[in-house]
Structures are given as C-alpha cells and as structure tokens.
Amino acid sequence: MRRRLMGVLFLCTVSLAMAGVPTAAAPAAAVPVPVVPVPVVTGPGPVVAGPVAAGTEPGHRSGPEPGSHWFDERAATSFTVEDGRFVDGAGREVVLRGYNVSGETKLAENGGLPFASVADAEKSAEALRTLGGGNAVRFLLSWAHAEPVRGQVDHAYLTAATAQMRAFLTAGIRVYPDFHQDLFSRHLFHEDSWYTGDGAPKWVVDAGGYPRESCGICLFWGQNITQNQAVTRATYDFWHNKGGIQDAFLTTAQTTMAHLAEHLTAAEFAGVVGFDPYNEPHAGSYDPGQTSRAWERDILWPFYERFRARMDAAGWRDKPAFVEPNLFWNANLDFQKQEGGLLDAGPLGPRYVFNTHFYDQKAISGVFMWGKAKDGQYAGDFGTVRDRASATRTAAVVSEFGHPLGGTVADKAPTVGKAMYQALDSRLPGATWWSRPEDSGPVLSGTQWQWDIYHGRHHEPMNGNPDKVLTAADAWNDEDLSSVRLDDAGTPVLRQDARLLDRLYPSATAGRVLAFTYEDRSRDGSTTLTWNPVPPSLPRVRELVGSGQYGLLLWRSDDTPAPTELHLPASFDPARTTVVSDLGTVHGPPSYDNGTPIAVAPEPGGTGSRRLLLTAPQTGGVHYALITNGATSPPEDLLRGARDELTAWAAATR
C-alpha cells in the first residue's frame, strides 16, 4: 500500500529533485485498438415512456429471490481468465469493482481479522454492496495470526476468517484473499517506534537477528521500505528463504487455501476467484549487479510458481493467482521507478492475473503536484496496466488505488478519485471519448483501498504499547483512506461522495466490451465535476442527459444467452432511469422477465442493490446502451431523437 505515502522517500525525493532528477514520468503511449465496424441498426425496438413497473422502487424487493433468475446460478459456477479477460460461468466478460477489506487486518485489536464479529462482517458486506456499489473484495489475511508458532497453523483463526469471508460471499460479492504485508512485520518495530508493520510472525523476526529498527530521518512510513535496515534485511531473507521462512509461509498458505476449500460450500467456494500471494513485493536490497528486472525474473517469479503449485495442491487449480510486480514498477516519479512489470514472465493467462497497485505519488507528496487532478490525469498510467496485461495475455486488476481523505493533501481526493475511476473505465480522457470510442480499451477491474467500518473508532496499542493507543482514522501509520465509517447509531456511512463510489459499470457483458464511459457528476466541495459532457453534435442526447449522470456501453454480442449486466447505482431510481439502446428505448425499465430486452433486477445476495439487464439477440453484432437519470419524464420525440443520434454515432465509429 504505497498509496498516500509514496511521495515516499520524501527527503530523498526533494534532494534528488534539487539535484536535477526528473520528477515526472512520461505517460505511456496508448496502443491503438482496431476500429470495429458498427452497422446502422434497423428495427431498434419499442419506445416506452412511462412509470417503472410496480415493485421496483428503491428499497422494495419484488419478484424472484436474488440468484433465482435462470442465468444466475450458471454464472456463479466459475470464474476464469480467457482471452485476456475475466469470464463467468455463463460465458460473460466480468468486471470486478470493490474495495480492500480491510486495513483492520493489520491491527492487533481484532486478532488479525477484518472484523470483530461475523455480524460486523455482514453489516460491512451489505453496505459495501448498497452504498459502495461493489461486487468484489480483496480480503486481507495475516500470516502472523495464521501461524503464530512455527509449524503450527491456528485453525481457529482460519475458521473465523472463513466465517467473515462467507458474509461477503453470501451477499453476492466475489472474494480474492491476500496474505498482506507492509514493512515485513509488526514485530520488527519496538514499542516506542514512530512506525509499525504487518505480515510475518514474531518467530520469524526472533530468528532473524535483525538490528534495532530505525528509519533515520523519515517523514512517511514508506521510506522504511528502503531505508530501515531491519526491514530491508528481513525482506531480503524472505526472498532468499533464509532458515526456510519462505517454505514455512508457503506451507501456511497451502493450509489456509485447503481450509477455505474444505469449509466453504461448493457454491461459496466458486465465489472465491483467486489468491493474491504477496502484497507489494520488493527485494529489500539487491545483490551486487542485480537489477530490478533481474530480481523479478530470478527471485519473484520462481516464488509465484511455487505459490501456484501450492494452490494446485490445495484444490485451487481452476483459480488464478493474482500476481504483483515489483511495487515500484509503475511509480509516477522517475527517481522512484524501477524497471519491471513481469517483463520476462511470458504469457500469464489463464493461470495468473496481472495484479498491480497505483497511487499518485506526486499528489500524495504535497510537493510534486500542487493543483488537483484533471480530466485524463491517469489515462497513461492505467493505459500501461492495460498494455502489460495484453502483452502477458491475461486479465488485469488494480487491487489497490486511492488517496488520503485526511491530512494536508486531502483536498485533492475528490479529483484524484474521479480521475482514477475514469481511467479504470476507459483509457481515454472525457474530452476525446466521444470522438474516439474505438480507442477506449477494456474496462479494468479494481479494488479501492480501503473499506474499514471501524474508521475513527479503533483501540490499537501501537506495537503493543499500552501507553500509545491509537483510535483515530485507520490507526496505522497515520493512514486515513477508509471510504466508510460507522455513525453514532452503528450504521455504515460513506466518507466520500456516493456519486463517485457507487458507479455504473458493466459487471457482466454477453460478448466483448468495445467502449465504456461513465460521467458520475461527483463533487469537489460544492463544485460538480463534469469531465465528459455529451458533445453539442448530439443535441437530443445532450438534452436528455441534462445535468444528470450517464453511462454509455458499446459492446459486441456473441451467442451467450445470458443478458449483459450493469450495476445500477442507488442514484438511478428505476422509475427515473432512461435507457436508449438499439435494443429499445425505455423510461422506467420494468422488472426482469425472460425475453425483456431492457429490465431491472436485484443483484444476487439479497442486499437490495440493483442491476440493469440488457438482452441482445444471439446473432452477434454491435450494440449500444445509454443509461441516464437526467430526465424526469422525457417525451417520446426526445427519446426517438436521442436514439437516432446514437445510432448514427455508433455507425460512424466504424
């Protein structure tokens, strides 16, 4: 989690900058995507203007129970990597969106678990679905608590973690566990230290004989990664398996995976989509003459192969490993960047997923970016992620991203967050999306850091010090990134704009996504941010959308019979949602019934969250759908005009 911090190595960055070292990496050039011919659609389907069908108002569940539609059970049976994308059991292209659950795992107060109880996990899962719009979580686990004594796995810990994980799976949320570490171990740090870590058990540290930890003159916790000799030596020892500590970790990981496979039902286990072996890997220190690229090739990649073998042995053969490169491979400050990105690993799919993090180190530093993020700010950075996934022939996930919500740079959070989600949706800035949709690229999966319901209500004796109890923010190295907290009544509430977090996105596409954009109209204080306005060349679409939120999906269907799904944010009351598509044009989509081309249904899990279902003919072809909440009661001529404009626009993209 080099997030907030990686203005990191702050004093080093300042001195390097003063020495004339460049401070901005040139954005990677976009790789053109072939233009796909789009035929002008004839017979566009009915225009329906009217109220939503009874029973689909917000908060009212009607019709079949979640998961009982004919395609849901099949969709949930598997999750694989095929042709560089995630695919569900119904053969649809899947996008994962959600959060890390949670930084609480790094604390001792709940025994290395994300929650104090299963009830809290259930409360968090429901809120993550209904408030945060998520369909996936990266679920943090602690090696220190899983193996507190060498060779003795704590099955009570694994049982508790499994029960808490089940709360998310039951809510219809896919899960990928992560054995988390930062600064190698909390046990490297003495009780009066300014900093702390998490990860390895105490017995590993005791056996290492490491020097008393000290970061020297450090202003950010991430400086410990390269400046604290205790951290660098312990990390180096892990990668070189000193005393068999890597072997021990792998054995515990295998036991953990076997425990999950045994104690989750088959349906629940199908919702576990893979495993993240190691958070933010770094060498600690390099051998003489060794480069970061060589370290990835000769040290990191063999570790991932060993972990992959343990997955297979534990009954996870059909699930991918979510593998991360050297954490500095995509740093956006030149003097921090190190060559990497698993350049020598060869094709990764379907056994591995290209997994990375991204934090704007310039913005977090408070020095290298004085202003706020703008339209297209991270198009190049996230384009590089797409390019590496494509080169390795696998799917990609940005498993951590975010920005501090408290502190001196918190004023940047609304624009940084909007720019990051924009870059997940498309590799294009809003200013050029409408004129170049064919270059939009795949929609990226991502899990924001983080979702901690205990934010601001912790009771954590830092490094075991009873005189240094942390309660504020995330209670870990001055971090403040949780998107959620509990109010005084114990109810989860968002700490960020709901328009930013609860987003429209194509969660499952029957075919291939060709282009997608979402204008969330999120706010920076009292200012509404609009980075992708409908162009004047589409006046009827512009009128229909007005000042509302909108998304536009362009996709090529195939012979998959299941419908395309988009998560429908709570701000899209079905009664006031308008869909303009070649499949039909509807204001107030009805409840789903087999054969209804445009409809609304609950998302699986029973939380009350909703999805939009689009059913295209199984003859293939390119389709479009504009979804907006900007019109209260649009007249039929406006709907027809908007459809005609979009049909012509889609045809012109060929």
ZIPEWO-V898714 format. One record per residue. N is the residue number from 1. RES is the residue in three letters. OMEGA is omega in whole degrees, 0 to 359 (999 if undefined). BURIAL is 1 if it has 24 or more other C-alpha atoms within 12 Angstrom, else 0. D_LAST is the distance of its C-alpha to the last C-alpha in Angstrom with 1 decimal. Layout:
# ZIPEWO-V898714
N&RES&OMEGA&BURIAL&D_LAST  N&RES&OMEGA&BURIAL&D_LAST
This chain:
# ZIPEWO-V898714
1&MET&183&1&41.4  2&ARG&181&1&41.3  3&ARG&184&1&39.8  4&ARG&188&1&41.9  5&LEU&211&1&44.1  6&MET&147&1&42.1  7&GLY&198&1&43.0  8&VAL&182&1&45.2  9&LEU&195&1&47.9  10&PHE&181&1&48.2  11&LEU&178&0&51.2  12&CYS&182&1&49.8  13&THR&180&1&46.6  14&VAL&181&1&48.6  15&SER&178&0&50.8  16&LEU&179&0&47.9  17&ALA&180&0&46.1  18&MET&180&0&49.4  19&ALA&176&0&49.6  20&GLY&178&0&46.4  21&VAL&179&0&44.1  22&PRO&182&0&40.5  23&THR&180&1&39.6  24&ALA&177&1&35.8  25&ALA&177&1&33.5  26&ALA&180&0&30.5  27&PRO&180&0&27.3  28&ALA&178&0&25.5  29&ALA&180&0&22.4  30&ALA&175&1&19.2  31&VAL&184&1&17.7  32&PRO&175&0&14.0  33&VAL&181&0&11.9  34&PRO&177&0&9.4  35&VAL&181&0&5.7  36&VAL&178&1&5.3  37&PRO&179&0&3.7  38&VAL&181&1&5.4  39&PRO&170&0&8.1  40&VAL&186&1&10.2  41&VAL&172&1&13.2  42&THR&182&0&16.5  43&GLY&189&0&19.8  44&PRO&178&1&18.8  45&GLY&187&0&22.3  46&PRO&168&0&25.3  47&VAL&182&1&25.8  48&VAL&176&1&28.7  49&ALA&182&1&30.6  50&GLY&183&1&33.7  51&PRO&176&1&35.5  52&VAL&179&1&34.7  53&ALA&182&1&36.6  54&ALA&175&0&40.1  55&GLY&180&0&40.7  56&THR&177&1&37.4  57&GLU&180&1&38.7  58&PRO&178&1&38.8  59&GLY&181&0&41.7  60&HIS&178&0&42.1  61&ARG&179&1&41.4  62&SER&176&0&41.2  63&GLY&184&0&40.3  64&PRO&176&0&40.4  65&GLU&180&0&41.4  66&PRO&179&1&38.6  67&GLY&184&1&37.5  68&SER&174&0&38.6  69&HIS&190&1&35.3  70&TRP&184&0&34.8  71&PHE&188&1&32.0  72&ASP&181&1&33.5  73&GLU&179&0&36.3  74&ARG&181&0&34.0  75&ALA&184&1&31.6  76&ALA&186&1&34.5  77&THR&182&1&36.0  78&SER&177&1&34.1  79&PHE&187&1&31.9  80&THR&173&1&30.6  81&VAL&179&1&28.2  82&GLU&176&1&25.8  83&ASP&175&1&23.0  84&GLY&180&1&23.2  85&ARG&172&1&23.2  86&PHE&183&1&26.0  87&VAL&178&1&26.3  88&ASP&184&1&28.8  89&GLY&176&1&31.0  90&ALA&178&1&28.7  91&GLY&183&1&25.9  92&ARG&176&1&23.8  93&GLU&188&1&22.3  94&VAL&171&1&24.9  95&VAL&177&1&25.1  96&LEU&175&1&28.7  97&ARG&180&1&29.8  98&GLY&192&1&33.4  99&TYR&170&1&36.4  100&ASN&181&1&39.2  101&VAL&341&1&42.3  102&SER&177&1&44.2  103&GLY&176&1&46.2  104&GLU&179&1&49.2  105&THR&182&1&49.3  106&LYS&182&1&50.3  107&LEU&179&1&53.4  108&ALA&192&1&56.7  109&GLU&177&1&57.4  110&ASN&174&1&55.7  111&GLY&178&1&56.5  112&GLY&177&1&53.1  113&LEU&178&1&51.3  114&PRO&187&1&48.6  115&PHE&176&1&50.7  116&ALA&183&1&54.4  117&SER&175&0&54.0  118&VAL&179&1&51.8  119&ALA&177&0&52.0  120&ASP&177&1&50.5  121&ALA&179&1&47.7  122&GLU&177&1&47.0  123&LYS&180&1&47.1  124&SER&182&1&44.7  125&ALA&179&1&42.2  126&GLU&179&1&42.1  127&ALA&179&1&41.6  128&LEU&179&1&38.9  129&ARG&189&1&37.0  130&THR&180&1&37.8  131&LEU&186&1&38.0  132&GLY&177&1&35.9  133&GLY&185&1&33.0  134&GLY&173&1&33.4  135&ASN&182&1&32.8  136&ALA&172&1&34.2  137&VAL&165&1&37.0  138&ARG&190&1&38.2  139&PHE&186&1&41.9  140&LEU&175&1&44.3  141&LEU&183&1&47.4  142&SER&174&1&50.4  143&TRP&182&1&51.9  144&ALA&181&1&55.1  145&HIS&178&1&55.7  146&ALA&181&1&54.5  147&GLU&183&1&57.1  148&PRO&176&1&59.8  149&VAL&184&0&62.2  150&ARG&178&1&61.3  151&GLY&182&0&60.7  152&GLN&179&0&61.1  153&VAL&180&1&57.9  154&ASP&183&1&58.4  155&HIS&174&0&57.3  156&ALA&176&0&58.2  157&TYR&181&1&55.5  158&LEU&179&1&53.0  159&THR&178&1&54.0  160&ALA&179&1&53.6  161&ALA&179&1&50.2  162&THR&180&1&49.1  163&ALA&178&1&50.3  164&GLN&176&1&48.4  165&MET&180&1&45.2  166&ARG&180&1&45.7  167&ALA&179&1&45.5  168&PHE&179&1&41.8  169&LEU&179&1&41.0  170&THR&179&1&42.7  171&ALA&179&1&40.6  172&GLY&183&1&37.4  173&ILE&176&1&36.7  174&ARG&187&1&35.7  175&VAL&163&1&37.9  176&TYR&182&1&38.0  177&PRO&182&1&41.5  178&ASP&170&1&42.2  179&PHE&192&1&45.6  180&HIS&171&1&45.5  181&GLN&168&1&47.3  182&ASP&182&1&47.7  183&LEU&173&1&50.3  184&PHE&184&1&51.3  185&SER&172&1&54.0  186&ARG&186&1&55.8  187&HIS&171&1&59.0  188&LEU&191&1&58.7  189&PHE&179&1&59.4  190&HIS&192&0&62.9  191&GLU&178&0&63.7  192&ASP&182&0&64.0  193&SER&174&1&60.7  194&TRP&189&1&58.2  195&TYR&175&1&55.5  196&THR&179&1&54.8  197&GLY&176&1&52.6  198&ASP&177&1&51.7  199&GLY&190&1&51.1  200&ALA&179&1&53.9  201&PRO&180&1&57.2  202&LYS&183&1&60.4  203&TRP&176&1&61.9  204&VAL&181&1&59.2  205&VAL&181&1&60.2  206&ASP&182&0&63.9  207&ALA&187&0&63.7  208&GLY&181&1&61.8  209&GLY&186&0&64.6  210&TYR&179&1&62.2  211&PRO&175&0&63.5  212&ARG&187&0&63.8  213&GLU&174&1&60.3  214&SER&178&1&59.7  215&CYS&184&1&56.7  216&GLY&179&0&58.8  217&ILE&182&0&57.4  218&CYS&178&1&54.2  219&LEU&182&1&52.5  220&PHE&186&1&49.7  221&TRP&182&1&50.1  222&GLY&177&1&47.4  223&GLN&178&1&49.6  224&ASN&183&1&51.7  225&ILE&184&1&49.1  226&THR&186&1&50.1  227&GLN&182&1&53.4  228&ASN&186&1&55.4  229&GLN&178&1&57.2  230&ALA&179&1&57.9  231&VAL&183&1&54.2  232&THR&181&1&53.2  233&ARG&180&1&56.0  234&ALA&179&1&55.4  235&THR&178&1&51.7  236&TYR&181&1&52.5  237&ASP&179&1&55.0  238&PHE&183&1&52.5  239&TRP&179&1&50.1  240&HIS&171&1&53.0  241&ASN&179&0&54.5  242&LYS&180&0&57.8  243&GLY&179&0&60.3  244&GLY&184&0&57.8  245&ILE&176&1&56.0  246&GLN&175&1&52.5  247&ASP&180&1&53.9  248&ALA&178&1&55.3  249&PHE&181&1&52.1  250&LEU&178&1&50.2  251&THR&178&1&53.0  252&THR&178&1&52.7  253&ALA&179&1&49.0  254&GLN&178&1&49.4  255&THR&179&1&52.1  256&THR&181&1&49.9  257&MET&178&1&47.0  258&ALA&179&1&49.5  259&HIS&179&1&51.0  260&LEU&180&1&47.7  261&ALA&182&1&46.9  262&GLU&190&0&50.4  263&HIS&169&0&50.8  264&LEU&173&1&47.4  265&THR&180&0&46.9  266&ALA&179&0&44.3  267&ALA&178&1&41.9  268&GLU&182&1&42.5  269&PHE&177&1&42.1  270&ALA&178&1&38.8  271&GLY&174&1&37.7  272&VAL&196&1&38.7  273&VAL&180&1&35.6  274&GLY&182&1&37.0  275&PHE&175&1&39.4  276&ASP&189&1&39.2  277&PRO&190&1&42.1  278&TYR&182&1&42.9  279&ASN&172&1&41.9  280&GLU&182&1&41.1  281&PRO&174&1&42.7  282&HIS&187&1&44.5  283&ALA&192&1&47.0  284&GLY&171&1&49.8  285&SER&181&1&50.9  286&TYR&172&1&49.9  287&ASP&179&0&52.2  288&PRO&179&0&53.3  289&GLY&182&0&50.6  290&GLN&176&0&48.0  291&THR&178&0&44.6  292&SER&178&1&42.4  293&ARG&179&1&40.0  294&ALA&178&1&42.9  295&TRP&176&1&44.1  296&GLU&184&1&40.9  297&ARG&191&1&41.1  298&ASP&184&1&44.8  299&ILE&186&1&45.8  300&LEU&184&1&43.0  301&TRP&175&1&41.0  302&PRO&175&0&44.2  303&PHE&179&1&45.0  304&TYR&177&1&41.7  305&GLU&177&1&42.4  306&ARG&178&0&45.8  307&PHE&179&1&44.5  308&ARG&178&1&42.0  309&ALA&178&1&45.0  310&ARG&175&1&46.8  311&MET&181&1&43.9  312&ASP&182&1&44.1  313&ALA&182&0&47.9  314&ALA&179&1&47.6  315&GLY&180&1&45.5  316&TRP&187&1&42.1  317&ARG&184&1&40.7  318&ASP&181&1&37.6  319&LYS&183&1&36.8  320&PRO&169&1&35.2  321&ALA&181&1&36.9  322&PHE&192&1&35.2  323&VAL&182&1&36.2  324&GLU&172&1&36.3  325&PRO&168&1&36.5  326&ASN&188&1&39.2  327&LEU&182&1&39.0  328&PHE&186&1&38.8  329&TRP&183&1&35.8  330&ASN&175&1&33.4  331&ALA&182&1&36.0  332&ASN&166&1&34.6  333&LEU&188&1&37.9  334&ASP&185&1&38.3  335&PHE&174&1&41.9  336&GLN&189&1&41.3  337&LYS&176&1&38.4  338&GLN&183&1&39.3  339&GLU&180&1&37.3  340&GLY&186&1&36.0  341&GLY&181&1&33.2  342&LEU&186&1&34.6  343&LEU&185&1&33.5  344&ASP&184&1&35.7  345&ALA&182&1&35.4  346&GLY&179&0&32.9  347&PRO&183&0&30.6  348&LEU&184&1&31.5  349&GLY&1&1&29.8  350&PRO&187&1&30.9  351&ARG&182&1&34.4  352&TYR&174&1&33.5  353&VAL&175&1&31.2  354&PHE&190&1&30.5  355&ASN&182&1&32.4  356&THR&174&1&32.9  357&HIS&171&1&34.1  358&PHE&170&1&33.2  359&TYR&179&1&35.5  360&ASP&183&1&35.3  361&GLN&177&1&38.5  362&LYS&181&1&38.4  363&ALA&183&1&38.3  364&ILE&182&1&41.0  365&SER&186&1&43.3  366&GLY&183&1&43.8  367&VAL&190&0&44.1  368&PHE&171&1&40.9  369&MET&184&0&38.7  370&TRP&182&0&40.8  371&GLY&181&0&38.2  372&LYS&180&1&35.7  373&ALA&183&1&32.3  374&LYS&176&1&29.3  375&ASP&178&1&25.7  376&GLY&186&1&24.0  377&GLN&186&1&27.4  378&TYR&180&1&26.7  379&ALA&180&1&23.1  380&GLY&182&1&24.4  381&ASP&181&1&27.1  382&PHE&172&1&25.1  383&GLY&177&1&22.3  384&THR&176&1&25.2  385&VAL&178&1&26.0  386&ARG&182&1&22.5  387&ASP&179&1&22.8  388&ARG&177&1&26.3  389&ALA&179&1&25.4  390&SER&181&1&22.7  391&ALA&180&1&25.2  392&THR&174&1&27.8  393&ARG&179&1&25.6  394&THR&176&1&26.5  395&ALA&180&1&25.8  396&ALA&171&1&26.8  397&VAL&172&1&29.0  398&VAL&192&1&30.4  399&SER&170&1&33.7  400&GLU&169&1&35.3  401&PHE&180&1&34.2  402&GLY&182&1&35.9  403&HIS&180&1&38.2  404&PRO&179&1&41.8  405&LEU&175&1&42.6  406&GLY&180&1&46.1  407&GLY&190&0&47.7  408&THR&181&0&47.2  409&VAL&182&1&43.4  410&ALA&180&1&42.6  411&ASP&179&1&41.5  412&LYS&189&1&38.3  413&ALA&181&1&37.5  414&PRO&182&1&35.4  415&THR&177&1&33.0  416&VAL&179&1&33.0  417&GLY&180&1&32.3  418&LYS&181&1&29.4  419&ALA&179&1&27.8  420&MET&178&1&28.3  421&TYR&176&1&26.8  422&GLN&181&1&23.8  423&ALA&172&1&23.4  424&LEU&183&1&23.8  425&ASP&187&1&21.0  426&SER&176&1&18.5  427&ARG&181&1&18.7  428&LEU&168&1&17.7  429&PRO&178&1&20.2  430&GLY&184&1&19.9  431&ALA&182&1&19.8  432&THR&186&0&16.4  433&TRP&185&1&14.8  434&TRP&181&1&13.3  435&SER&183&1&11.7  436&ARG&184&1&10.5  437&PRO&181&1&10.1  438&GLU&178&1&8.3  439&ASP&186&1&11.7  440&SER&179&1&13.8  441&GLY&180&1&15.3  442&PRO&174&1&17.6  443&VAL&183&1&20.0  444&LEU&170&1&23.4  445&SER&180&1&26.6  446&GLY&176&1&29.6  447&THR&184&1&33.2  448&GLN&171&1&34.8  449&TRP&1&1&38.3  450&GLN&182&1&40.2  451&TRP&184&1&41.5  452&ASP&184&1&45.3  453&ILE&181&1&47.1  454&TYR&182&1&50.3  455&HIS&178&1&49.1  456&GLY&182&1&52.1  457&ARG&182&0&54.5  458&HIS&171&1&55.2  459&HIS&189&1&58.6  460&GLU&172&1&58.1  461&PRO&187&0&61.0  462&MET&183&1&59.2  463&ASN&178&1&60.1  464&GLY&183&0&62.8  465&ASN&182&0&64.6  466&PRO&179&0&66.2  467&ASP&182&0&66.8  468&LYS&183&0&63.1  469&VAL&182&0&61.3  470&LEU&179&1&57.8  471&THR&190&1&56.6  472&ALA&173&0&53.9  473&ALA&182&1&50.1  474&ASP&176&1&49.0  475&ALA&181&1&52.5  476&TRP&176&1&51.3  477&ASN&176&1&51.4  478&ASP&178&1&50.8  479&GLU&179&1&47.3  480&ASP&185&1&45.9  481&LEU&183&1&42.4  482&SER&179&1&42.8  483&SER&187&1&40.5  484&VAL&173&1&43.1  485&ARG&173&1&46.8  486&LEU&174&1&49.5  487&ASP&185&0&51.1  488&ASP&177&0&54.9  489&ALA&181&0&54.5  490&GLY&181&0&52.8  491&THR&178&0&49.4  492&PRO&176&1&46.2  493&VAL&182&1&44.6  494&LEU&173&1&41.7  495&ARG&175&1&42.4  496&GLN&181&1&38.8  497&ASP&179&1&36.8  498&ALA&180&1&35.7  499&ARG&179&1&32.5  500&LEU&189&1&31.6  501&LEU&182&1&32.8  502&ASP&194&1&32.1  503&ARG&167&1&28.3  504&LEU&175&1&25.5  505&TYR&181&1&23.6  506&PRO&184&1&22.1  507&SER&178&1&25.2  508&ALA&184&1&24.1  509&THR&177&1&20.7  510&ALA&185&1&20.7  511&GLY&182&1&18.0  512&ARG&172&1&15.9  513&VAL&176&1&15.1  514&LEU&179&1&11.7  515&ALA&176&1&12.8  516&PHE&172&1&16.0  517&THR&177&1&18.2  518&TYR&174&1&21.6  519&GLU&188&1&23.7  520&ASP&183&1&27.2  521&ARG&178&1&29.2  522&SER&190&1&31.8  523&ARG&169&1&34.8  524&ASP&189&1&36.7  525&GLY&179&0&40.1  526&SER&183&0&39.9  527&THR&174&0&36.6  528&THR&182&0&33.4  529&LEU&177&1&30.6  530&THR&183&1&27.2  531&TRP&181&1&24.8  532&ASN&178&1&21.5  533&PRO&174&1&22.2  534&VAL&185&1&19.8  535&PRO&178&0&18.8  536&PRO&180&0&20.8  537&SER&178&0&17.7  538&LEU&189&1&17.8  539&PRO&181&0&21.5  540&ARG&175&1&22.0  541&VAL&179&1&20.3  542&ARG&179&1&22.4  543&GLU&181&1&25.4  544&LEU&182&1&24.9  545&VAL&181&1&24.7  546&GLY&179&1&27.5  547&SER&183&1&29.3  548&GLY&173&1&28.4  549&GLN&175&1&26.6  550&TYR&172&1&23.1  551&GLY&179&1&20.6  552&LEU&179&1&17.0  553&LEU&174&1&15.7  554&LEU&183&1&12.2  555&TRP&175&1&13.0  556&ARG&181&1&12.7  557&SER&175&1&16.1  558&ASP&183&1&18.4  559&ASP&177&0&21.9  560&THR&183&1&23.5  561&PRO&182&1&25.7  562&ALA&181&1&26.4  563&PRO&169&1&24.5  564&THR&181&1&22.3  565&GLU&168&1&24.6  566&LEU&173&1&24.4  567&HIS&181&1&27.7  568&LEU&182&1&28.8  569&PRO&179&1&30.9  570&ALA&178&1&34.3  571&SER&177&1&33.2  572&PHE&172&1&31.0  573&ASP&182&1&33.8  574&PRO&181&1&32.3  575&ALA&182&1&34.1  576&ARG&178&1&32.2  577&THR&178&1&28.8  578&THR&177&1&26.0  579&VAL&176&1&22.9  580&VAL&188&1&20.0  581&SER&171&1&17.6  582&ASP&178&1&16.2  583&LEU&183&1&19.3  584&GLY&179&1&21.6  585&THR&190&1&22.8  586&VAL&166&1&26.1  587&HIS&185&1&28.5  588&GLY&182&1&31.0  589&PRO&181&1&29.5  590&PRO&173&1&32.3  591&SER&185&1&33.7  592&TYR&169&1&32.0  593&ASP&182&0&33.2  594&ASN&181&0&31.8  595&GLY&177&0&29.2  596&THR&187&1&28.5  597&PRO&181&1&24.7  598&ILE&187&1&25.1  599&ALA&178&1&28.4  600&VAL&178&1&30.4  601&ALA&172&1&32.8  602&PRO&171&1&35.1  603&GLU&179&1&34.0  604&PRO&177&1&36.3  605&GLY&174&1&39.4  606&GLY&181&1&41.1  607&THR&183&1&40.7  608&GLY&176&1&39.2  609&SER&188&1&35.7  610&ARG&176&1&32.9  611&ARG&172&1&29.4  612&LEU&181&1&26.7  613&LEU&180&1&25.7  614&LEU&183&1&22.5  615&THR&181&1&22.9  616&ALA&174&1&19.9  617&PRO&182&1&20.6  618&GLN&180&0&21.2  619&THR&183&0&19.1  620&GLY&181&0&16.0  621&GLY&182&1&12.6  622&VAL&184&1&10.5  623&HIS&176&1&12.7  624&TYR&175&1&13.5  625&ALA&171&1&17.0  626&LEU&180&1&18.6  627&ILE&182&1&22.2  628&THR&173&1&24.7  629&ASN&186&1&28.5  630&GLY&185&1&28.5  631&ALA&179&1&29.6  632&THR&180&1&33.1  633&SER&187&1&32.9  634&PRO&177&1&29.8  635&PRO&184&0&30.4  636&GLU&182&0&28.4  637&ASP&176&0&27.0  638&LEU&178&1&25.6  639&LEU&179&1&23.9  640&ARG&180&1&22.5  641&GLY&178&1&21.3  642&ALA&179&1&19.6  643&ARG&179&1&17.9  644&ASP&180&1&16.7  645&GLU&181&1&15.3  646&LEU&177&1&13.5  647&THR&178&1&12.1  648&ALA&178&1&10.8  649&TRP&180&1&9.6  650&ALA&180&1&7.7  651&ALA&183&1&6.1  652&ALA&180&0&5.4  653&THR&182&1&3.8  654&ARG&999&0&0.0
